């Protein structure tokens, strides 16, 4: 079992460029989410999905788009990268939601630098 | 809105000393709380959840609704406990389901 797989591991972008961070899970989890991790700010929720075809915004959604066409994949798109989006991005999944019986499984993260 | 506060960015203790990582929360509903840990070069993983009242790697955490706290404790720190610890609060309303993290506390255990 690969669990939650994120690609790429590292990425450098110039301001204004677009890119997609990939996230895939092979555990048949309904719930998937994206977080960004910044020093002194912990993990902040960007977007999440409770199932294929359903997405919703988290705490810091501006500048990011998501879609969930399959149960396995939950890509995060940066339409026009900005230096403020320099961060480490984590994808996480769980069987159903974030409740007591559904802990999150995290990927290894993508370190993004925007210059 | 829900909020999780971890007041200490860094906690440094000697090996064998007791550890207490503080976590306070703000939530209007019935809280479901967790501790997650990130060891060096490893992915973030669940340490324990309040509902199970379990002890994992010697750590325990008790939910105190009166003080709105969920502090993580261990009687005797070990070197391998050095890591980043995050307290997290789950909120669910209809189909919306979110896990809100605190800012994290780095635990450093020294000899």
Interface residues (C-beta under 8 A of the other chain):
Chain A: X31 X33 X35 X40 X41 X42 X43 X44 X45 X48 X50 X54 X56 X58 X59 X90 X92 X97 X98 X99 X100 X103 X104 X106 X107 X108 X109
Chain B: X6 X9 X32 X34 X36 X43 X44 X45 X46 X49 X50 X51 X52 X86 X90 X91 X92 X95 X96 X97 X98 X99 X100 X101 X102 X103 X104
